[in-house]
């Protein structure tokens, strides 16, 4: 199911990018976004929608629905694409990691082909 949605999602994304790039800007750049230009065309004002604007709205809606559906499906599947394994039944407590027991004396840091250094006597202080 996820693969089917992905196959639908990619053309919708590409078409949405192409349609947005085909449209003619209606504002005066950055200033038009805040009402400083663009004449009587407002964000929520009455205007006749062209084919491109209506198609853009449909593609945007399809993009959001497909993205949401893929997010829901991916949260229900495991890393391999199959269903997630059921949780292990037990005491309800998270498992504690078993740490190795510490030894009384640490092993020396020498390799087998390296001879051990002789111990030096402590320096005498006067």
Phi and psi in radians as a Rosetta constraint file:
Dihedral C 1 N 2 CA 2 C 2 CIRCULARHARMONIC -1.091 0.35
Dihedral N 2 CA 2 C 2 N 3 CIRCULARHARMONIC -0.681 0.35
Dihedral C 2 N 3 CA 3 C 3 CIRCULARHARMONIC -1.127 0.35
Dihedral N 3 CA 3 C 3 N 4 CIRCULARHARMONIC -0.686 0.35
Dihedral C 3 N 4 CA 4 C 4 CIRCULARHARMONIC -1.096 0.35
Dihedral N 4 CA 4 C 4 N 5 CIRCULARHARMONIC -0.783 0.35
Dihedral C 4 N 5 CA 5 C 5 CIRCULARHARMONIC -1.117 0.35
Dihedral N 5 CA 5 C 5 N 6 CIRCULARHARMONIC -0.670 0.35
Dihedral C 5 N 6 CA 6 C 6 CIRCULARHARMONIC -1.149 0.35
Dihedral N 6 CA 6 C 6 N 7 CIRCULARHARMONIC -0.676 0.35
Dihedral C 6 N 7 CA 7 C 7 CIRCULARHARMONIC -1.133 0.35
Dihedral N 7 CA 7 C 7 N 8 CIRCULARHARMONIC -0.585 0.35
Dihedral C 7 N 8 CA 8 C 8 CIRCULARHARMONIC -1.343 0.35
Dihedral N 8 CA 8 C 8 N 9 CIRCULARHARMONIC -0.586 0.35
Dihedral C 8 N 9 CA 9 C 9 CIRCULARHARMONIC -1.202 0.35
Dihedral N 9 CA 9 C 9 N 10 CIRCULARHARMONIC -0.727 0.35
Dihedral C 9 N 10 CA 10 C 10 CIRCULARHARMONIC -1.112 0.35
Dihedral N 10 CA 10 C 10 N 11 CIRCULARHARMONIC -0.842 0.35
Dihedral C 10 N 11 CA 11 C 11 CIRCULARHARMONIC -1.120 0.35
Dihedral N 11 CA 11 C 11 N 12 CIRCULARHARMONIC -0.597 0.35
Dihedral C 11 N 12 CA 12 C 12 CIRCULARHARMONIC -1.095 0.35
Dihedral N 12 CA 12 C 12 N 13 CIRCULARHARMONIC -0.745 0.35
Dihedral C 12 N 13 CA 13 C 13 CIRCULARHARMONIC -1.078 0.35
Dihedral N 13 CA 13 C 13 N 14 CIRCULARHARMONIC -0.838 0.35
Dihedral C 13 N 14 CA 14 C 14 CIRCULARHARMONIC -1.122 0.35
Dihedral N 14 CA 14 C 14 N 15 CIRCULARHARMONIC -0.719 0.35
Dihedral C 14 N 15 CA 15 C 15 CIRCULARHARMONIC -1.146 0.35
Dihedral N 15 CA 15 C 15 N 16 CIRCULARHARMONIC -0.679 0.35
Dihedral C 15 N 16 CA 16 C 16 CIRCULARHARMONIC -1.112 0.35
Dihedral N 16 CA 16 C 16 N 17 CIRCULARHARMONIC -0.756 0.35
Dihedral C 16 N 17 CA 17 C 17 CIRCULARHARMONIC -1.083 0.35
Dihedral N 17 CA 17 C 17 N 18 CIRCULARHARMONIC -0.792 0.35
Dihedral C 17 N 18 CA 18 C 18 CIRCULARHARMONIC -1.119 0.35
Dihedral N 18 CA 18 C 18 N 19 CIRCULARHARMONIC -0.755 0.35
Dihedral C 18 N 19 CA 19 C 19 CIRCULARHARMONIC -1.148 0.35
Dihedral N 19 CA 19 C 19 N 20 CIRCULARHARMONIC -0.701 0.35
Dihedral C 19 N 20 CA 20 C 20 CIRCULARHARMONIC -1.140 0.35
Dihedral N 20 CA 20 C 20 N 21 CIRCULARHARMONIC -0.686 0.35
Dihedral C 20 N 21 CA 21 C 21 CIRCULARHARMONIC -1.247 0.35
Dihedral N 21 CA 21 C 21 N 22 CIRCULARHARMONIC -0.428 0.35
Dihedral C 21 N 22 CA 22 C 22 CIRCULARHARMONIC -1.339 0.35
Dihedral N 22 CA 22 C 22 N 23 CIRCULARHARMONIC -0.390 0.35
Dihedral C 22 N 23 CA 23 C 23 CIRCULARHARMONIC -1.291 0.35
Dihedral N 23 CA 23 C 23 N 24 CIRCULARHARMONIC 2.591 0.35
Dihedral C 23 N 24 CA 24 C 24 CIRCULARHARMONIC -1.531 0.35
Dihedral N 24 CA 24 C 24 N 25 CIRCULARHARMONIC 2.354 0.35
Dihedral C 24 N 25 CA 25 C 25 CIRCULARHARMONIC -1.147 0.35
Dihedral N 25 CA 25 C 25 N 26 CIRCULARHARMONIC 2.449 0.35
Dihedral C 25 N 26 CA 26 C 26 CIRCULARHARMONIC -1.813 0.35
Dihedral N 26 CA 26 C 26 N 27 CIRCULARHARMONIC -0.242 0.35
Dihedral C 26 N 27 CA 27 C 27 CIRCULARHARMONIC -1.851 0.35
Dihedral N 27 CA 27 C 27 N 28 CIRCULARHARMONIC -3.096 0.35
Dihedral C 27 N 28 CA 28 C 28 CIRCULARHARMONIC -1.746 0.35
Dihedral N 28 CA 28 C 28 N 29 CIRCULARHARMONIC 0.989 0.35
Dihedral C 28 N 29 CA 29 C 29 CIRCULARHARMONIC 1.273 0.35
Dihedral N 29 CA 29 C 29 N 30 CIRCULARHARMONIC -2.379 0.35
Dihedral C 29 N 30 CA 30 C 30 CIRCULARHARMONIC -1.174 0.35
Dihedral N 30 CA 30 C 30 N 31 CIRCULARHARMONIC -0.628 0.35
Dihedral C 30 N 31 CA 31 C 31 CIRCULARHARMONIC -1.177 0.35
Dihedral N 31 CA 31 C 31 N 32 CIRCULARHARMONIC -0.549 0.35
Dihedral C 31 N 32 CA 32 C 32 CIRCULARHARMONIC -1.186 0.35
Dihedral N 32 CA 32 C 32 N 33 CIRCULARHARMONIC -0.433 0.35
Dihedral C 32 N 33 CA 33 C 33 CIRCULARHARMONIC -1.209 0.35
Dihedral N 33 CA 33 C 33 N 34 CIRCULARHARMONIC -0.388 0.35
Dihedral C 33 N 34 CA 34 C 34 CIRCULARHARMONIC -1.955 0.35
Dihedral N 34 CA 34 C 34 N 35 CIRCULARHARMONIC 0.265 0.35
Dihedral C 34 N 35 CA 35 C 35 CIRCULARHARMONIC 1.561 0.35
Dihedral N 35 CA 35 C 35 N 36 CIRCULARHARMONIC 0.143 0.35
Dihedral C 35 N 36 CA 36 C 36 CIRCULARHARMONIC -1.486 0.35
Dihedral N 36 CA 36 C 36 N 37 CIRCULARHARMONIC -0.122 0.35
Dihedral C 36 N 37 CA 37 C 37 CIRCULARHARMONIC -2.729 0.35
Dihedral N 37 CA 37 C 37 N 38 CIRCULARHARMONIC 3.131 0.35
Dihedral C 37 N 38 CA 38 C 38 CIRCULARHARMONIC 1.741 0.35
Dihedral N 38 CA 38 C 38 N 39 CIRCULARHARMONIC -0.031 0.35
Dihedral C 38 N 39 CA 39 C 39 CIRCULARHARMONIC 1.256 0.35
Dihedral N 39 CA 39 C 39 N 40 CIRCULARHARMONIC -2.351 0.35
Dihedral C 39 N 40 CA 40 C 40 CIRCULARHARMONIC -1.568 0.35
Dihedral N 40 CA 40 C 40 N 41 CIRCULARHARMONIC 0.039 0.35
Dihedral C 40 N 41 CA 41 C 41 CIRCULARHARMONIC -1.430 0.35
Dihedral N 41 CA 41 C 41 N 42 CIRCULARHARMONIC 1.930 0.35
Dihedral C 41 N 42 CA 42 C 42 CIRCULARHARMONIC -1.922 0.35
Dihedral N 42 CA 42 C 42 N 43 CIRCULARHARMONIC 2.980 0.35
Dihedral C 42 N 43 CA 43 C 43 CIRCULARHARMONIC -1.134 0.35
Dihedral N 43 CA 43 C 43 N 44 CIRCULARHARMONIC -0.817 0.35
Dihedral C 43 N 44 CA 44 C 44 CIRCULARHARMONIC -1.953 0.35
Dihedral N 44 CA 44 C 44 N 45 CIRCULARHARMONIC 0.301 0.35
Dihedral C 44 N 45 CA 45 C 45 CIRCULARHARMONIC -1.326 0.35
Dihedral N 45 CA 45 C 45 N 46 CIRCULARHARMONIC 2.956 0.35
Dihedral C 45 N 46 CA 46 C 46 CIRCULARHARMONIC -1.343 0.35
Dihedral N 46 CA 46 C 46 N 47 CIRCULARHARMONIC 2.214 0.35
Dihedral C 46 N 47 CA 47 C 47 CIRCULARHARMONIC -2.760 0.35
Dihedral N 47 CA 47 C 47 N 48 CIRCULARHARMONIC 2.715 0.35
Dihedral C 47 N 48 CA 48 C 48 CIRCULARHARMONIC -1.466 0.35
Dihedral N 48 CA 48 C 48 N 49 CIRCULARHARMONIC 2.251 0.35
Dihedral C 48 N 49 CA 49 C 49 CIRCULARHARMONIC -1.478 0.35
Dihedral N 49 CA 49 C 49 N 50 CIRCULARHARMONIC 2.306 0.35
Dihedral C 49 N 50 CA 50 C 50 CIRCULARHARMONIC -1.426 0.35
Dihedral N 50 CA 50 C 50 N 51 CIRCULARHARMONIC 3.042 0.35
Dihedral C 50 N 51 CA 51 C 51 CIRCULARHARMONIC -1.050 0.35
Dihedral N 51 CA 51 C 51 N 52 CIRCULARHARMONIC -0.713 0.35
Dihedral C 51 N 52 CA 52 C 52 CIRCULARHARMONIC -1.133 0.35
Dihedral N 52 CA 52 C 52 N 53 CIRCULARHARMONIC -0.713 0.35
Dihedral C 52 N 53 CA 53 C 53 CIRCULARHARMONIC -1.206 0.35
Dihedral N 53 CA 53 C 53 N 54 CIRCULARHARMONIC -0.674 0.35
Dihedral C 53 N 54 CA 54 C 54 CIRCULARHARMONIC -1.202 0.35
Dihedral N 54 CA 54 C 54 N 55 CIRCULARHARMONIC -0.705 0.35
Dihedral C 54 N 55 CA 55 C 55 CIRCULARHARMONIC -1.156 0.35
Dihedral N 55 CA 55 C 55 N 56 CIRCULARHARMONIC -0.631 0.35
Dihedral C 55 N 56 CA 56 C 56 CIRCULARHARMONIC -1.107 0.35
Dihedral N 56 CA 56 C 56 N 57 CIRCULARHARMONIC -0.731 0.35
Dihedral C 56 N 57 CA 57 C 57 CIRCULARHARMONIC -1.111 0.35
Dihedral N 57 CA 57 C 57 N 58 CIRCULARHARMONIC -0.740 0.35
Dihedral C 57 N 58 CA 58 C 58 CIRCULARHARMONIC -1.135 0.35
Dihedral N 58 CA 58 C 58 N 59 CIRCULARHARMONIC -0.761 0.35
Dihedral C 58 N 59 CA 59 C 59 CIRCULARHARMONIC -1.127 0.35
Dihedral N 59 CA 59 C 59 N 60 CIRCULARHARMONIC -0.678 0.35
Dihedral C 59 N 60 CA 60 C 60 CIRCULARHARMONIC -1.131 0.35
Dihedral N 60 CA 60 C 60 N 61 CIRCULARHARMONIC -0.697 0.35
Dihedral C 60 N 61 CA 61 C 61 CIRCULARHARMONIC -1.143 0.35
Dihedral N 61 CA 61 C 61 N 62 CIRCULARHARMONIC -0.748 0.35
Dihedral C 61 N 62 CA 62 C 62 CIRCULARHARMONIC -1.110 0.35
Dihedral N 62 CA 62 C 62 N 63 CIRCULARHARMONIC -0.694 0.35
Dihedral C 62 N 63 CA 63 C 63 CIRCULARHARMONIC -1.030 0.35
Dihedral N 63 CA 63 C 63 N 64 CIRCULARHARMONIC -0.834 0.35
Dihedral C 63 N 64 CA 64 C 64 CIRCULARHARMONIC -1.169 0.35
Dihedral N 64 CA 64 C 64 N 65 CIRCULARHARMONIC -0.719 0.35
Dihedral C 64 N 65 CA 65 C 65 CIRCULARHARMONIC -1.151 0.35
Dihedral N 65 CA 65 C 65 N 66 CIRCULARHARMONIC -0.776 0.35
Dihedral C 65 N 66 CA 66 C 66 CIRCULARHARMONIC -1.150 0.35
Dihedral N 66 CA 66 C 66 N 67 CIRCULARHARMONIC -0.702 0.35
Dihedral C 66 N 67 CA 67 C 67 CIRCULARHARMONIC -1.110 0.35
Dihedral N 67 CA 67 C 67 N 68 CIRCULARHARMONIC -0.728 0.35
Dihedral C 67 N 68 CA 68 C 68 CIRCULARHARMONIC -1.150 0.35
Dihedral N 68 CA 68 C 68 N 69 CIRCULARHARMONIC -0.751 0.35
Dihedral C 68 N 69 CA 69 C 69 CIRCULARHARMONIC -1.121 0.35
Dihedral N 69 CA 69 C 69 N 70 CIRCULARHARMONIC -0.702 0.35
Dihedral C 69 N 70 CA 70 C 70 CIRCULARHARMONIC -1.194 0.35
Dihedral N 70 CA 70 C 70 N 71 CIRCULARHARMONIC -0.607 0.35
Dihedral C 70 N 71 CA 71 C 71 CIRCULARHARMONIC -1.155 0.35
Dihedral N 71 CA 71 C 71 N 72 CIRCULARHARMONIC -0.718 0.35
Dihedral C 71 N 72 CA 72 C 72 CIRCULARHARMONIC -1.153 0.35
Dihedral N 72 CA 72 C 72 N 73 CIRCULARHARMONIC -0.758 0.35
Dihedral C 72 N 73 CA 73 C 73 CIRCULARHARMONIC -1.148 0.35
Dihedral N 73 CA 73 C 73 N 74 CIRCULARHARMONIC -0.682 0.35
Dihedral C 73 N 74 CA 74 C 74 CIRCULARHARMONIC -1.242 0.35
Dihedral N 74 CA 74 C 74 N 75 CIRCULARHARMONIC -0.435 0.35
Dihedral C 74 N 75 CA 75 C 75 CIRCULARHARMONIC -1.335 0.35
Dihedral N 75 CA 75 C 75 N 76 CIRCULARHARMONIC -0.327 0.35
Dihedral C 75 N 76 CA 76 C 76 CIRCULARHARMONIC -1.677 0.35
Dihedral N 76 CA 76 C 76 N 77 CIRCULARHARMONIC -0.109 0.35
Dihedral C 76 N 77 CA 77 C 77 CIRCULARHARMONIC -1.936 0.35
Dihedral N 77 CA 77 C 77 N 78 CIRCULARHARMONIC 2.746 0.35
Dihedral C 77 N 78 CA 78 C 78 CIRCULARHARMONIC -1.459 0.35
Dihedral N 78 CA 78 C 78 N 79 CIRCULARHARMONIC -3.037 0.35
Dihedral C 78 N 79 CA 79 C 79 CIRCULARHARMONIC -1.136 0.35
Dihedral N 79 CA 79 C 79 N 80 CIRCULARHARMONIC -0.473 0.35
Dihedral C 79 N 80 CA 80 C 80 CIRCULARHARMONIC -1.556 0.35
Dihedral N 80 CA 80 C 80 N 81 CIRCULARHARMONIC 0.043 0.35
Dihedral C 80 N 81 CA 81 C 81 CIRCULARHARMONIC 1.665 0.35
Dihedral N 81 CA 81 C 81 N 82 CIRCULARHARMONIC -0.240 0.35
Dihedral C 81 N 82 CA 82 C 82 CIRCULARHARMONIC -1.521 0.35
Dihedral N 82 CA 82 C 82 N 83 CIRCULARHARMONIC 3.137 0.35
Dihedral C 82 N 83 CA 83 C 83 CIRCULARHARMONIC -1.161 0.35
Dihedral N 83 CA 83 C 83 N 84 CIRCULARHARMONIC 2.628 0.35
Dihedral C 83 N 84 CA 84 C 84 CIRCULARHARMONIC -1.197 0.35
Dihedral N 84 CA 84 C 84 N 85 CIRCULARHARMONIC 2.495 0.35
Dihedral C 84 N 85 CA 85 C 85 CIRCULARHARMONIC -1.180 0.35
Dihedral N 85 CA 85 C 85 N 86 CIRCULARHARMONIC 2.596 0.35
Dihedral C 85 N 86 CA 86 C 86 CIRCULARHARMONIC -1.181 0.35
Dihedral N 86 CA 86 C 86 N 87 CIRCULARHARMONIC 2.550 0.35
Dihedral C 86 N 87 CA 87 C 87 CIRCULARHARMONIC -1.122 0.35
Dihedral N 87 CA 87 C 87 N 88 CIRCULARHARMONIC 2.614 0.35
Dihedral C 87 N 88 CA 88 C 88 CIRCULARHARMONIC -1.277 0.35
Dihedral N 88 CA 88 C 88 N 89 CIRCULARHARMONIC 2.261 0.35
Dihedral C 88 N 89 CA 89 C 89 CIRCULARHARMONIC -1.327 0.35
Dihedral N 89 CA 89 C 89 N 90 CIRCULARHARMONIC 2.433 0.35
Dihedral C 89 N 90 CA 90 C 90 CIRCULARHARMONIC -3.033 0.35
Dihedral N 90 CA 90 C 90 N 91 CIRCULARHARMONIC -2.539 0.35
Dihedral C 90 N 91 CA 91 C 91 CIRCULARHARMONIC -1.369 0.35
Dihedral N 91 CA 91 C 91 N 92 CIRCULARHARMONIC -0.125 0.35
Dihedral C 91 N 92 CA 92 C 92 CIRCULARHARMONIC 1.532 0.35
Dihedral N 92 CA 92 C 92 N 93 CIRCULARHARMONIC -0.213 0.35
Dihedral C 92 N 93 CA 93 C 93 CIRCULARHARMONIC -1.522 0.35
Dihedral N 93 CA 93 C 93 N 94 CIRCULARHARMONIC 2.491 0.35
Dihedral C 93 N 94 CA 94 C 94 CIRCULARHARMONIC -1.155 0.35
Dihedral N 94 CA 94 C 94 N 95 CIRCULARHARMONIC 2.541 0.35
Dihedral C 94 N 95 CA 95 C 95 CIRCULARHARMONIC -1.207 0.35
Dihedral N 95 CA 95 C 95 N 96 CIRCULARHARMONIC 2.426 0.35
Dihedral C 95 N 96 CA 96 C 96 CIRCULARHARMONIC -1.543 0.35
Dihedral N 96 CA 96 C 96 N 97 CIRCULARHARMONIC 2.411 0.35
Dihedral C 96 N 97 CA 97 C 97 CIRCULARHARMONIC -1.285 0.35
Dihedral N 97 CA 97 C 97 N 98 CIRCULARHARMONIC 2.375 0.35
Dihedral C 97 N 98 CA 98 C 98 CIRCULARHARMONIC -1.557 0.35
Dihedral N 98 CA 98 C 98 N 99 CIRCULARHARMONIC 2.048 0.35
Dihedral C 98 N 99 CA 99 C 99 CIRCULARHARMONIC -1.643 0.35
Dihedral N 99 CA 99 C 99 N 100 CIRCULARHARMONIC 2.517 0.35
Dihedral C 99 N 100 CA 100 C 100 CIRCULARHARMONIC -1.166 0.35
Dihedral N 100 CA 100 C 100 N 101 CIRCULARHARMONIC 2.593 0.35
Dihedral C 100 N 101 CA 101 C 101 CIRCULARHARMONIC -1.229 0.35
Dihedral N 101 CA 101 C 101 N 102 CIRCULARHARMONIC 2.500 0.35
Dihedral C 101 N 102 CA 102 C 102 CIRCULARHARMONIC -1.418 0.35
Dihedral N 102 CA 102 C 102 N 103 CIRCULARHARMONIC 2.475 0.35
Dihedral C 102 N 103 CA 103 C 103 CIRCULARHARMONIC -1.531 0.35
Dihedral N 103 CA 103 C 103 N 104 CIRCULARHARMONIC 2.774 0.35
Dihedral C 103 N 104 CA 104 C 104 CIRCULARHARMONIC -1.157 0.35
Dihedral N 104 CA 104 C 104 N 105 CIRCULARHARMONIC -0.762 0.35
Dihedral C 104 N 105 CA 105 C 105 CIRCULARHARMONIC -2.090 0.35
Dihedral N 105 CA 105 C 105 N 106 CIRCULARHARMONIC 2.307 0.35
Dihedral C 105 N 106 CA 106 C 106 CIRCULARHARMONIC -1.238 0.35
Dihedral N 106 CA 106 C 106 N 107 CIRCULARHARMONIC 2.629 0.35
Dihedral C 106 N 107 CA 107 C 107 CIRCULARHARMONIC -1.290 0.35
Dihedral N 107 CA 107 C 107 N 108 CIRCULARHARMONIC 2.588 0.35
Dihedral C 107 N 108 CA 108 C 108 CIRCULARHARMONIC -1.170 0.35
Dihedral N 108 CA 108 C 108 N 109 CIRCULARHARMONIC 2.675 0.35
Dihedral C 108 N 109 CA 109 C 109 CIRCULARHARMONIC -1.646 0.35
Dihedral N 109 CA 109 C 109 N 110 CIRCULARHARMONIC 0.943 0.35
Dihedral C 109 N 110 CA 110 C 110 CIRCULARHARMONIC -2.059 0.35
Dihedral N 110 CA 110 C 110 N 111 CIRCULARHARMONIC 2.638 0.35
Dihedral C 110 N 111 CA 111 C 111 CIRCULARHARMONIC -1.574 0.35
Dihedral N 111 CA 111 C 111 N 112 CIRCULARHARMONIC 2.831 0.35
Dihedral C 111 N 112 CA 112 C 112 CIRCULARHARMONIC -1.113 0.35
Dihedral N 112 CA 112 C 112 N 113 CIRCULARHARMONIC -0.527 0.35
Dihedral C 112 N 113 CA 113 C 113 CIRCULARHARMONIC -1.591 0.35
Dihedral N 113 CA 113 C 113 N 114 CIRCULARHARMONIC 0.101 0.35
Dihedral C 113 N 114 CA 114 C 114 CIRCULARHARMONIC -1.933 0.35
Dihedral N 114 CA 114 C 114 N 115 CIRCULARHARMONIC 2.167 0.35
Dihedral C 114 N 115 CA 115 C 115 CIRCULARHARMONIC -1.208 0.35
Dihedral N 115 CA 115 C 115 N 116 CIRCULARHARMONIC 2.639 0.35
Dihedral C 115 N 116 CA 116 C 116 CIRCULARHARMONIC -1.272 0.35
Dihedral N 116 CA 116 C 116 N 117 CIRCULARHARMONIC 2.486 0.35
Dihedral C 116 N 117 CA 117 C 117 CIRCULARHARMONIC -1.340 0.35
Dihedral N 117 CA 117 C 117 N 118 CIRCULARHARMONIC 2.431 0.35
Dihedral C 117 N 118 CA 118 C 118 CIRCULARHARMONIC -1.193 0.35
Dihedral N 118 CA 118 C 118 N 119 CIRCULARHARMONIC 2.568 0.35
Dihedral C 118 N 119 CA 119 C 119 CIRCULARHARMONIC -1.280 0.35
Dihedral N 119 CA 119 C 119 N 120 CIRCULARHARMONIC 2.448 0.35
Dihedral C 119 N 120 CA 120 C 120 CIRCULARHARMONIC -1.734 0.35
Dihedral N 120 CA 120 C 120 N 121 CIRCULARHARMONIC 2.556 0.35
Dihedral C 120 N 121 CA 121 C 121 CIRCULARHARMONIC -1.324 0.35
Dihedral N 121 CA 121 C 121 N 122 CIRCULARHARMONIC 2.582 0.35
Dihedral C 121 N 122 CA 122 C 122 CIRCULARHARMONIC -1.116 0.35
Dihedral N 122 CA 122 C 122 N 123 CIRCULARHARMONIC 2.515 0.35
Dihedral C 122 N 123 CA 123 C 123 CIRCULARHARMONIC -1.224 0.35
Dihedral N 123 CA 123 C 123 N 124 CIRCULARHARMONIC 2.480 0.35
Dihedral C 123 N 124 CA 124 C 124 CIRCULARHARMONIC -1.478 0.35
Dihedral N 124 CA 124 C 124 N 125 CIRCULARHARMONIC 2.426 0.35
Dihedral C 124 N 125 CA 125 C 125 CIRCULARHARMONIC -1.992 0.35
Dihedral N 125 CA 125 C 125 N 126 CIRCULARHARMONIC 2.516 0.35
